[in-house]
Amino acid sequence: MMGDALHRRDEVLTIVGAGPAGLSCAIALARAGRAVVVRERQPGVGHRFHGDFQGIENWSDEVDVLDEMEQAGLRTDFDHQGFASGTAFDSRGRAHVLRGSRALFYLVRRGPQSGTLDHALLCQAVQAGVEVRFRDNVRSVDDPGVLAAGPRVADVIAAGYVFDTDMPDGAWLALDDRLAPQGHAYLLVHRGRGTVASCMFSGFKEQAHHVAATVDFLIAHAGLVMRDAPPFGGYGNVRVARAALQGGHPVIGEQAGFQDALAGFGIRYAMRSGLLAARALLGGQDYRVLWRRELLPAIRAGVANRFVYAVLGDTGRWAVLARLDDVDAVAALRRLYRPTLISSALFPLARVLRRRALRDRSCDHQGCRCVWCTHGDAAASSCVGDT
């Protein structure tokens, strides 16, 4: 939506994709009295997830993310748990306790099951009057609408296990390239259920090795205990869009590449971008202006942060973790996402180098069994393209 004219109120607005971005947009439009159809090519919501835990980050903004959702008209009636502390391991195996003055992130489950973020947003959309069509493979969009079809390429993958456990609730992070090249390994446990994974930005072809190394490390350092542990995997698209428009349609969420380039958190960006697209459609505003003003500064800072993260290496990351001991981790991390002269100066170089680094050459589709090669959306709809 270029913001050049308001759509007629009797026009049906089409949203391609039923992820958090698309459903957030649909809810906002429907509650404003617009007729909305969400078209999703999968048989249900959360098709890429398996009840695994993910986090909605809560450090990049002064406003708590749950308050932000409620203020935008999105109910927070999904299962969630705030974590104000956690343990981070450096590559030497040393533990650093990170504590925040409020929740660092909110633990949520993903997938089609009741209680997940995906299921809750679907219910809210239907209750608002949105028509949701599953198994609807969109090839082109002629009506006014929004594109929210999810990641088209894999810049980052996560693979591991979901499991039952007797472990106490907790969150553990490991920054070690041997476990997760250029990324991080994590363990999340809540009420007898857990998720352990290697989140890697390179080395996709060695996915099985990195997952096994992650499990061994967390058994030794965090007391990981797993029962009934089926594997899972996911992938994400990280980039800085030029316009986030295609054919005049706003492109939102991971289809636009809206994600934190440093840590791979994208849910908050997804919902925000969906709400911004709704504002553009409802108010005749220029979507490009909205997302560039409200999303781009933090996205650019994330790209600069990823560049610094790569340059630091395991030794430098140890030093950073040591500095986070005994400080308010929320405030310290928030500072990383505030535009500064240094991050602005680093961004052009970081953006170029990031493009090269995030095209993992090991993932060549030749004998590669990473989650992207085995489960990626290779048959993505043709309405998805450059933004």
ZABA-366807 format. One record per atom (N, C-alpha, C): residue in one letter; x, y negated, z. Coordinates in steps of 0.1 Angstrom, whole numbers, padded with zeros to 4 digits, always signed. Last residue first. Layout:
% ZABA-366807
aXYZ...
% end
This chain:
% ZABA-366807
t+0117+0074-0026t+0110+0063-0019t+0120+0051-0017d+0113+0101-0048d+0121+0090-0043d+0113+0079-0037g+0086+0123-0040g+0098+0119-0047g+0106+0108-0041v+0057+0141-0044v+0067+0138-0034v+0080+0135-0042c+0041+0152-0061c+0038+0138-0057c+0048+0133-0048s+0047+0178-0065s+0053+0169-0074s+0050+0154-0070s+0053+0196-0034s+0044+0190-0044s+0051+0179-0052a+0079+0221-0030a+0072+0208-0026a+0064+0202-0037a+0090+0246-0029a+0079+0243-0039a+0071+0231-0035a+0107+0247-0009a+0113+0246-0022a+0102+0242-0032d+0107+0242+0021d+0096+0238+0011d+0102+0236-0003g+0124+0270+0037g+0122+0256+0032g+0111+0254+0022h+0131+0295+0045h+0117+0290+0048h+0114+0276+0043t+0156+0301+0037t+0147+0312+0038t+0132+0307+0040c+0171+0277+0036c+0171+0286+0024c+0160+0297+0025w+0166+0268+0062w+0161+0260+0050w+0161+0269+0038v+0177+0286+0079v+0163+0284+0079v+0158+0276+0067c+0202+0306+0061c+0198+0296+0070c+0183+0293+0069r+0214+0325+0045r+0202+0329+0052r+0198+0318+0063c+0228+0325+0013c+0227+0318+0026c+0213+0321+0032g+0233+0336-0011g+0235+0344+0000g+0234+0337+0013q+0231+0306-0022q+0237+0318-0027q+0241+0326-0015h+0223+0281-0013h+0212+0290-0017h+0218+0303-0023d+0242+0266+0000d+0242+0266-0015d+0232+0275-0021c+0252+0253+0025c+0239+0257+0022c+0237+0256+0007s+0277+0242+0026s+0276+0256+0028s+0262+0262+0025r+0274+0215+0022r+0278+0223+0011r+0277+0238+0013d+0249+0194+0033d+0258+0205+0037d+0261+0215+0026r+0247+0164+0032r+0244+0174+0022r+0253+0185+0024l+0256+0147+0052l+0243+0154+0054l+0239+0163+0042a+0279+0135+0042a+0280+0145+0053a+0267+0153+0054r+0270+0117+0023r+0279+0128+0019r+0278+0139+0030r+0254+0100+0038r+0248+0106+0026r+0257+0118+0022r+0273+0090+0056r+0262+0099+0061r+0256+0106+0049l+0288+0073+0041l+0294+0085+0046l+0284+0095+0051v+0269+0053+0037v+0275+0060+0026v+0281+0073+0030r+0263+0045+0063r+0252+0050+0055r+0258+0058+0043a+0287+0036+0074a+0281+0048+0079a+0270+0053+0070l+0291+0013+0058l+0300+0024+0057l+0294+0037+0062p+0268-0002+0068p+0270+0000+0053p+0280+0012+0051f+0271-0002+0097f+0260+0005+0090f+0263+0007+0075l+0291-0017+0110l+0293-0003+0107l+0283+0003+0098a+0278-0041+0114a+0290-0041+0106a+0293-0026+0102s+0258-0034+0131s+0255-0040+0118s+0266-0039+0109s+0272-0025+0153s+0264-0016+0146s+0260-0021+0132i+0284-0051+0160i+0292-0039+0157i+0284-0029+0149l+0263-0067+0166l+0272-0071+0155l+0280-0059+0151t+0234-0046+0171t+0245-0054+0176t+0254-0058+0164p+0202-0034+0179p+0211-0039+0169p+0222-0048+0175r+0198-0008+0202r+0196-0022+0200r+0206-0027+0189y+0205+0017+0208y+0195+0015+0197y+0191+0001+0195l+0221+0017+0229l+0227+0023+0217l+0218+0020+0205r+0205+0009+0250r+0215-0001+0244r+0220+0004+0231r+0192+0032+0256r+0185+0022+0250r+0194+0012+0243l+0212+0046+0271l+0208+0051+0257l+0201+0040+0250a+0211+0031+0294a+0224+0033+0287a+0221+0037+0272a+0185+0034+0303a+0190+0021+0300a+0203+0022+0291v+0185+0062+0308v+0175+0056+0299v+0180+0042+0294a+0205+0066+0327a+0207+0071+0313a+0197+0065+0303d+0219+0048+0350d+0206+0050+0344d+0207+0053+0330v+0247+0067+0362v+0241+0055+0357v+0227+0058+0352d+0260+0091+0369d+0257+0082+0379d+0253+0068+0374d+0275+0097+0337d+0273+0102+0351d+0270+0090+0360l+0282+0085+0314l+0268+0085+0317l+0265+0091+0331r+0309+0089+0312r+0305+0075+0315r+0290+0075+0319a+0310+0115+0304a+0315+0112+0317a+0311+0098+0321l+0301+0113+0278l+0292+0119+0288l+0297+0116+0302v+0323+0100+0266v+0310+0093+0267v+0301+0099+0278a+0343+0120+0269a+0344+0107+0276a+0331+0099+0277w+0332+0139+0252w+0334+0142+0266w+0335+0129+0274r+0334+0127+0228r+0320+0129+0234r+0321+0132+0248g+0361+0128+0223g+0355+0115+0226g+0341+0116+0232t+0364+0155+0219t+0371+0149+0230t+0364+0135+0234d+0348+0161+0196d+0345+0167+0209d+0351+0160+0221g+0344+0130+0178g+0348+0144+0180g+0345+0149+0194l+0342+0103+0170l+0346+0106+0183l+0351+0120+0185v+0331+0104+0144v+0344+0100+0146v+0350+0104+0160a+0304+0112+0149a+0313+0121+0141a+0328+0117+0143y+0295+0091+0164y+0295+0104+0170y+0305+0113+0163v+0297+0070+0146v+0305+0070+0157v+0306+0084+0164f+0276+0079+0128f+0290+0077+0123f+0300+0077+0135r+0254+0078+0146r+0259+0091+0140r+0273+0090+0135n+0252+0050+0150n+0255+0059+0161n+0260+0073+0156a+0244+0042+0124a+0257+0038+0130a+0262+0047+0141v+0219+0054+0124v+0229+0058+0114v+0243+0054+0119g+0207+0041+0146g+0209+0055+0146g+0219+0060+0136a+0206+0015+0135a+0214+0017+0147a+0217+0032+0149r+0187+0020+0116r+0200+0016+0112r+0210+0018+0123i+0165+0026+0132i+0170+0036+0123i+0184+0032+0118a+0161+0001+0146a+0165+0013+0153a+0170+0024+0144p+0154-0015+0123p+0165-0018+0132p+0170-0006+0140l+0131-0002+0110l+0144-0002+0104l+0155-0006+0114l+0106-0005+0124l+0113+0007+0125l+0128+0006+0120e+0096-0032+0121e+0094-0024+0134e+0101-0011+0135r+0104-0042+0097r+0105-0051+0109r+0105-0042+0121r+0100-0022+0079r+0113-0028+0080r+0115-0036+0092w+0073-0017+0082w+0082-0007+0087w+0096-0013+0088l+0062-0043+0073l+0059-0037+0086l+0070-0027+0090v+0071-0046+0047v+0075-0056+0057v+0073-0050+0071r+0059-0024+0034r+0074-0025+0035r+0078-0035+0045y+0032-0030+0036y+0038-0019+0044y+0053-0020+0045d+0017-0060+0039d+0027-0053+0031d+0034-0042+0040q-0018-0059+0047q-0004-0063+0049q+0005-0055+0041g-0045-0054+0047g-0039-0060+0035g-0025-0064+0037g-0055-0040+0069g-0054-0055+0069g-0048-0061+0057l-0057-0013+0063l-0068-0020+0069l-0067-0035+0068l-0032-0006+0053l-0044-0003+0045l-0056-0011+0050a-0015-0015+0074a-0013-0020+0060a-0026-0018+0052r-0023+0001+0095r-0024-0013+0096r-0024-0020+0082a-0016+0026+0085a-0030+0023+0087a-0032+0008+0088a+0012+0023+0086a+0005+0025+0073a-0010+0022+0074l+0015+0022+0113l+0019+0010+0105l+0012+0011+0091l+0008+0048+0120l+0000+0037+0125l+0003+0024+0117g+0029+0062+0108g+0015+0065+0104g+0006+0053+0109s+0051+0052+0122s+0050+0049+0108s+0036+0052+0103r+0046+0063+0148r+0046+0048+0145r+0044+0045+0131m+0047+0090+0143m+0034+0084+0147m+0034+0069+0145a+0074+0092+0135a+0063+0097+0126a+0050+0090+0130y+0089+0082+0156y+0090+0075+0143y+0078+0079+0134r+0083+0103+0174r+0079+0089+0177r+0079+0081+0164i+0095+0125+0162i+0080+0125+0164i+0076+0110+0167g+0122+0128+0158g+0115+0121+0148g+0100+0119+0151f+0156+0132+0167f+0142+0130+0172f+0134+0122+0162g+0183+0135+0160g+0173+0142+0153g+0159+0141+0158a+0203+0120+0170a+0199+0131+0178a+0188+0140+0171l+0211+0102+0148l+0220+0106+0158l+0215+0120+0165a+0190+0094+0132a+0201+0101+0126a+0211+0107+0136d+0157+0098+0138d+0169+0093+0145d+0181+0101+0139q+0136+0092+0109q+0141+0101+0120q+0154+0095+0126f+0121+0090+0081f+0121+0083+0093f+0124+0092+0105g+0119+0100+0055g+0132+0101+0062g+0133+0094+0075a+0095+0101+0044a+0102+0089+0042a+0116+0089+0048q+0088+0126+0054q+0088+0124+0040q+0096+0112+0036e+0086+0121+0081e+0098+0127+0076e+0099+0127+0061g+0066+0091+0081g+0071+0103+0088g+0084+0108+0081i+0053+0080+0049i+0055+0080+0063i+0061+0092+0068v+0047+0058+0023v+0053+0071+0026v+0057+0070+0041p+0020+0041+0007p+0030+0042+0018p+0034+0056+0020h+0018+0039-0028h+0013+0046-0016h+0024+0045-0005g+0028+0031-0052g+0020+0021-0044g+0015+0026-0031g+0044+0052-0060g+0031+0049-0067g+0022+0040-0060q+0056+0050-0028q+0056+0058-0040q+0043+0057-0048l+0077+0036-0004l+0065+0035-0012l+0067+0044-0024a+0100+0030+0010a+0090+0039+0016a+0077+0038+0010a+0121+0016+0000a+0108+0009+0002a+0098+0017+0009r+0144+0031+0009r+0145+0018+0003r+0132+0010+0004a+0151+0049+0039a+0143+0047+0027a+0146+0033+0022v+0176+0067+0051v+0171+0053+0052v+0164+0050+0039r+0171+0100+0065r+0176+0090+0055r+0171+0077+0058v+0166+0133+0072v+0171+0120+0078v+0177+0111+0067n+0145+0160+0077n+0151+0151+0067n+0154+0137+0074g+0149+0192+0092g+0145+0178+0092g+0152+0171+0081y+0136+0224+0103y+0145+0216+0096y+0140+0202+0095g+0136+0255+0123g+0130+0243+0118g+0141+0235+0110g+0129+0287+0137g+0137+0278+0130g+0130+0266+0125f+0131+0315+0160f+0123+0305+0153f+0133+0296+0146p+0127+0349+0172p+0135+0338+0167p+0126+0327+0161p+0113+0360+0203p+0113+0360+0189p+0121+0348+0184a+0118+0375+0231a+0124+0363+0225a+0124+0364+0210d+0113+0388+0258d+0103+0387+0246d+0107+0374+0239r+0133+0368+0279r+0125+0380+0277r+0115+0378+0265m+0164+0355+0290m+0153+0355+0280m+0146+0369+0280v+0182+0332+0309v+0176+0345+0309v+0164+0345+0300l+0210+0312+0315l+0199+0315+0306l+0195+0330+0307g+0228+0299+0331g+0221+0310+0337g+0209+0314+0328a+0244+0280+0321a+0231+0275+0326a+0223+0287+0331h+0268+0293+0313h+0269+0280+0320h+0255+0275+0326a+0263+0318+0302a+0274+0316+0311a+0273+0303+0319i+0241+0313+0286i+0240+0324+0296i+0251+0321+0306l+0251+0293+0270l+0241+0289+0280l+0238+0301+0290f+0269+0308+0254f+0274+0296+0262f+0264+0293+0273d+0253+0327+0241d+0263+0331+0250d+0268+0320+0260v+0237+0309+0226v+0231+0318+0236v+0241+0322+0246t+0256+0297+0209t+0248+0289+0218t+0242+0297+0229a+0265+0320+0195a+0275+0313+0204a+0267+0304+0214a+0242+0325+0181a+0247+0335+0190a+0257+0329+0200v+0240+0302+0165v+0229+0305+0175v+0234+0315+0185h+0263+0304+0150h+0262+0293+0159h+0251+0295+0169h+0258+0327+0135h+0270+0327+0144h+0268+0316+0154a+0236+0320+0120a+0235+0331+0130a+0246+0331+0140q+0246+0298+0104q+0236+0296+0114q+0236+0307+0124e+0265+0294+0085e+0269+0301+0096e+0259+0300+0108k+0253+0277+0067k+0254+0291+0063k+0259+0300+0074f+0254+0252+0079f+0241+0259+0078f+0243+0274+0075g+0273+0233+0084g+0276+0247+0087g+0264+0256+0087s+0256+0205+0100s+0265+0211+0089s+0267+0225+0093f+0240+0198+0120f+0240+0189+0109f+0249+0194+0098m+0220+0218+0142m+0233+0216+0134m+0231+0207+0122c+0211+0229+0171c+0206+0219+0162c+0218+0214+0154s+0203+0260+0184s+0215+0252+0179s+0209+0242+0169a+0182+0266+0213a+0185+0264+0198a+0198+0257+0196v+0155+0278+0232v+0170+0276+0231v+0173+0275+0216t+0128+0274+0252t+0133+0273+0238t+0148+0271+0239g+0104+0291+0274g+0117+0284+0271g+0119+0284+0256r+0082+0294+0302r+0085+0295+0288r+0097+0287+0284g+0079+0289+0329g+0081+0303+0325g+0082+0305+0310r+0076+0261+0330r+0065+0270+0335r+0067+0284+0328h+0100+0254+0308h+0089+0248+0315h+0079+0259+0318v+0132+0246+0294v+0124+0256+0301v+0113+0249+0309l+0155+0243+0268l+0143+0237+0275l+0135+0247+0281l+0186+0238+0256l+0178+0248+0263l+0167+0240+0271y+0206+0231+0227y+0198+0227+0238y+0190+0239+0243a+0234+0217+0210a+0226+0229+0214a+0218+0225+0226h+0240+0194+0183h+0239+0197+0197h+0231+0210+0199g+0262+0184+0157g+0249+0183+0164g+0249+0186+0178q+0285+0191+0144q+0280+0177+0143q+0267+0175+0150p+0276+0224+0148p+0285+0215+0141p+0278+0201+0139a+0271+0239+0177a+0262+0232+0168a+0271+0221+0160l+0293+0253+0188l+0279+0258+0190l+0269+0252+0180r+0315+0239+0181r+0315+0254+0180r+0301+0260+0181d+0310+0214+0189d+0309+0217+0174d+0310+0232+0172d+0291+0205+0215d+0302+0213+0212d+0301+0218+0197l+0272+0196+0239l+0278+0189+0227l+0291+0196+0224a+0242+0208+0251a+0256+0211+0250a+0261+0204+0237l+0218+0204+0277l+0223+0200+0264l+0237+0204+0263w+0188+0214+0294w+0203+0215+0292w+0207+0212+0278a+0163+0211+0317a+0167+0207+0303a+0182+0207+0303g+0138+0231+0335g+0150+0223+0333g+0153+0220+0319d+0123+0253+0358d+0122+0242+0348d+0135+0235+0347p+0140+0284+0365p+0133+0272+0369p+0132+0262+0358m+0135+0316+0348m+0143+0304+0352m+0134+0292+0357d+0122+0337+0339d+0120+0334+0353d+0128+0322+0358t+0106+0336+0306t+0118+0336+0316t+0113+0333+0330d+0101+0341+0271d+0096+0341+0285d+0108+0342+0294f+0109+0320+0242f+0110+0332+0251f+0103+0330+0264v+0123+0313+0211v+0113+0310+0221v+0111+0322+0230y+0156+0307+0197y+0145+0316+0202y+0135+0309+0211g+0169+0292+0167g+0171+0298+0181g+0160+0307+0184a+0178+0263+0149a+0175+0277+0149a+0178+0283+0163a+0175+0235+0129a+0175+0240+0143a+0171+0254+0142i+0192+0213+0106i+0183+0225+0109i+0185+0228+0124v+0192+0184+0086v+0195+0190+0099v+0186+0202+0101d+0185+0180+0061d+0197+0173+0065d+0202+0178+0079a+0167+0195+0037a+0172+0197+0051a+0185+0190+0053v+0140+0179+0020v+0153+0185+0020v+0157+0187+0035r+0115+0170+0027r+0117+0176+0013r+0130+0183+0012p+0094+0169+0055p+0107+0169+0049p+0108+0176+0036g+0059+0156+0049g+0070+0163+0057g+0083+0163+0049a+0039+0143+0036a+0040+0157+0034a+0052+0164+0041a+0024+0119+0035a+0030+0123+0048a+0033+0138+0047l+0013+0091+0018l+0020+0103+0017l+0027+0107+0030v-0020+0077+0015v-0007+0077+0022v-0001+0091+0020g-0042+0058-0007g-0038+0068+0004g-0024+0067+0008p-0066+0056-0033p-0058+0049-0023p-0054+0059-0011d-0062+0083-0057d-0070+0074-0048d-0061+0066-0039d-0043+0099-0069d-0048+0087-0077d-0056+0078-0068v-0017+0119-0064v-0026+0111-0057v-0030+0099-0065s-0008+0153-0073s-0007+0138-0075s-0018+0132-0067r-0010+0177-0061r+0000+0175-0071r+0002+0160-0074v-0016+0194-0031v-0018+0181-0038v-0006+0180-0048n-0032+0221-0021n-0019+0217-0026n-0020+0205-0036d-0048+0230+0005d-0051+0220-0006d-0037+0215-0011r-0051+0244+0029r-0048+0251+0016r-0051+0243+0004f-0075+0222+0044f-0063+0230+0044f-0063+0238+0031r-0087+0191+0050r-0088+0202+0040r-0075+0210+0040v-0106+0172+0071v-0093+0178+0070v-0095+0191+0061e-0121+0142+0075e-0123+0155+0069e-0109+0160+0066v-0126+0124+0106v-0117+0127+0094v-0121+0141+0089g-0140+0117+0128g-0148+0118+0116g-0139+0121+0104a-0129+0120+0153a-0130+0106+0147a-0138+0106+0134q-0127+0147+0155q-0137+0140+0164q-0139+0125+0159v-0105+0151+0138v-0119+0156+0135v-0130+0149+0143a-0085+0138+0153a-0089+0133+0139a-0103+0138+0135q-0084+0153+0176q-0087+0138+0177q-0092+0133+0163c-0076+0178+0166c-0089+0176+0173c-0093+0162+0173l-0050+0170+0156l-0060+0175+0147l-0074+0173+0153l-0038+0164+0180l-0040+0153+0171l-0050+0158+0160a-0037+0190+0192a-0044+0179+0199a-0047+0167+0189h-0022+0205+0175h-0036+0208+0177h-0043+0197+0183d+0003+0191+0178d-0003+0192+0165d-0018+0195+0166l+0010+0195+0205l+0008+0181+0200l+0000+0182+0187t-0009+0222+0220t+0003+0216+0213t-0001+0202+0208g-0033+0231+0230g-0023+0225+0239g-0011+0219+0232s-0036+0260+0209s-0042+0250+0218s-0032+0244+0227q-0013+0263+0181q-0020+0267+0193q-0026+0256+0201p+0003+0256+0159p-0012+0255+0158p-0020+0258+0171g+0031+0235+0170g+0025+0247+0164g+0010+0245+0164r+0050+0226+0199r+0046+0224+0185r+0040+0236+0179r+0049+0210+0231r+0049+0222+0223r+0044+0219+0209v+0071+0186+0247v+0058+0190+0241v+0060+0203+0233l+0085+0166+0271l+0085+0179+0265l+0071+0182+0260y+0097+0134+0267y+0085+0142+0271y+0086+0155+0263f+0127+0119+0281f+0119+0124+0270f+0107+0132+0276l+0133+0106+0304l+0142+0104+0292l+0135+0109+0280a+0112+0089+0326a+0114+0101+0318a+0123+0097+0306r+0132+0065+0344r+0119+0071+0340r+0122+0083+0332s+0157+0062+0350s+0148+0055+0359s+0134+0059+0356g+0175+0093+0345g+0169+0081+0341g+0160+0075+0351r+0206+0111+0345r+0193+0108+0352r+0189+0094+0347l+0226+0139+0338l+0220+0126+0333l+0207+0123+0340v+0254+0154+0349v+0240+0153+0352v+0236+0139+0347h+0276+0175+0332h+0273+0161+0335h+0258+0160+0337a+0299+0201+0333a+0286+0197+0334a+0285+0182+0338r+0323+0214+0310r+0320+0206+0322r+0306+0201+0321g+0330+0227+0287g+0322+0234+0296g+0319+0227+0308r+0343+0212+0269r+0352+0219+0278r+0344+0227+0288s+0324+0199+0255s+0331+0210+0248s+0340+0218+0257d+0299+0192+0280d+0309+0188+0270d+0315+0201+0264f+0265+0195+0288f+0278+0201+0289f+0287+0195+0277a+0241+0179+0308a+0248+0180+0295a+0261+0185+0297t+0210+0183+0324t+0224+0186+0324t+0230+0187+0310g+0186+0158+0334g+0190+0170+0327g+0205+0172+0328s+0157+0139+0342s+0170+0143+0344s+0173+0156+0336a+0131+0134+0336a+0139+0122+0340a+0153+0126+0342f+0108+0146+0315f+0120+0150+0322f+0129+0137+0324g+0073+0152+0315g+0084+0142+0314g+0096+0148+0322q+0054+0173+0296q+0060+0171+0308q+0072+0162+0307h+0022+0182+0281h+0035+0175+0281h+0041+0174+0295d-0004+0192+0260d+0005+0196+0271d+0018+0188+0270f-0025+0164+0251f-0017+0176+0248f-0008+0180+0260d-0037+0139+0254d-0043+0151+0260d-0037+0164+0255t-0033+0112+0249t-0022+0121+0252t-0027+0133+0259r-0049+0097+0221r-0050+0103+0234r-0038+0112+0236l-0043+0067+0205l-0040+0081+0204l-0040+0087+0218g-0045+0040+0205g-0057+0047+0204g-0055+0062+0202a-0023+0025+0212a-0026+0026+0197a-0038+0034+0195q-0021+0029+0239q-0024+0016+0234q-0028+0016+0219e-0013+0056+0239e-0026+0052+0244e-0031+0039+0239m+0013+0053+0228m+0003+0061+0221m-0011+0057+0226e+0025+0038+0248e+0025+0033+0234e+0014+0040+0226d+0024+0055+0270d+0016+0042+0270d+0015+0037+0256l+0042+0074+0260l+0028+0078+0262l+0019+0065+0263v+0066+0059+0258v+0060+0064+0246v+0045+0068+0248d+0070+0028+0276d+0069+0043+0276d+0061+0048+0264v+0088+0002+0262v+0075+0007+0265v+0076+0022+0265e+0114-0003+0254e+0110-0007+0267e+0097-0001+0271d+0129+0023+0235d+0120+0012+0236d+0117+0009+0251s+0144+0047+0236s+0148+0036+0226s+0139+0024+0227w+0136+0067+0253w+0147+0057+0257w+0149+0046+0248n+0121+0089+0248n+0115+0078+0256n+0125+0068+0260e+0113+0114+0223e+0123+0105+0231e+0116+0093+0237i+0097+0143+0227i+0094+0129+0222i+0103+0120+0230g+0111+0175+0220g+0110+0163+0229g+0106+0151+0221q+0097+0208+0219q+0105+0197+0213q+0103+0185+0223f+0094+0243+0221f+0094+0230+0228f+0102+0221+0219d+0073+0264+0200d+0086+0260+0205d+0085+0246+0211g+0052+0274+0187g+0050+0272+0201g+0063+0267+0208h+0064+0273+0162h+0060+0286+0167h+0058+0285+0182f+0061+0255+0130f+0065+0257+0144f+0058+0269+0150r+0051+0249+0106r+0066+0251+0106r+0070+0255+0120h+0024+0244+0109h+0028+0256+0103h+0043+0259+0104g+0008+0224+0121g+0020+0229+0128g+0025+0242+0122v-0025+0233+0109v-0015+0223+0114v-0003+0231+0121g-0030+0256+0082g-0033+0250+0094g-0023+0240+0098p-0022+0266+0057p-0035+0270+0062p-0039+0264+0075q-0008+0238+0037q-0007+0250+0046q-0021+0253+0051r-0015+0214+0025r-0013+0226+0016r-0011+0239+0024e-0039+0191+0033e-0027+0198+0038e-0026+0211+0030r-0053+0160+0033r-0052+0172+0025r-0038+0179+0028v-0078+0142+0049v-0064+0147+0050v-0063+0160+0042v-0098+0115+0042v-0096+0129+0039v-0081+0132+0040v-0119+0090+0056v-0106+0096+0054v-0106+0110+0051a-0135+0060+0056a-0137+0074+0053a-0123+0079+0049r-0132+0037+0084r-0129+0041+0071r-0132+0056+0069g-0135+0028+0110g-0147+0029+0102g-0145+0033+0088a-0114+0029+0127a-0117+0016+0121a-0129+0016+0111r-0111+0055+0130r-0117+0048+0141r-0120+0033+0138a-0099+0062+0106a-0113+0066+0109a-0119+0058+0120l-0073+0050+0110l-0082+0046+0099l-0097+0049+0102a-0063+0064+0132a-0064+0050+0132a-0074+0045+0122i-0064+0091+0122i-0072+0087+0134i-0074+0072+0134a-0045+0089+0100a-0060+0092+0098a-0068+0088+0110c-0021+0084+0114c-0027+0074+0104c-0042+0077+0102s-0019+0108+0128s-0020+0095+0135s-0026+0084+0126l-0018+0126+0107l-0029+0126+0116l-0030+0113+0124g+0007+0119+0095g-0005+0118+0087g-0017+0118+0096a+0025+0123+0117a+0024+0110+0110a+0011+0109+0103p+0021+0150+0126p+0019+0138+0135p+0018+0125+0128g+0007+0165+0095g+0016+0164+0107g+0013+0152+0116a-0007+0170+0072a-0014+0170+0085a-0005+0171+0096g-0008+0155+0040g+0000+0160+0051g-0007+0159+0064v-0019+0128+0025v-0013+0140+0021v-0004+0145+0032i-0049+0111+0027i-0036+0113+0034i-0031+0127+0030t-0071+0089+0011t-0065+0102+0011t-0051+0102+0018l-0101+0072+0016l-0086+0071+0017l-0080+0085+0019v-0128+0062-0003v-0122+0073+0005v-0107+0072+0005e-0144+0031+0000e-0134+0040-0007e-0129+0050+0003d-0160+0013+0013d-0166+0026+0010d-0156+0035+0002r-0144-0009+0017r-0147-0001+0029r-0153+0013+0025r-0119-0015-0007r-0133-0015-0003r-0135-0005+0008h-0087-0027+0004h-0095-0017-0002h-0110-0019+0002l-0073-0059-0002l-0079-0050+0007l-0087-0039-0001a-0042-0064-0019a-0056-0066-0018a-0062-0056-0008d-0015-0062-0015d-0019-0072-0024d-0034-0074-0024g-0002-0043+0000g-0007-0054+0007g-0013-0065-0002m+0008-0020-0011m+0016-0032-0012m+0011-0044-0005m+0009+0012+0000m+0000+0000+0000m+0009-0012+0000
% end
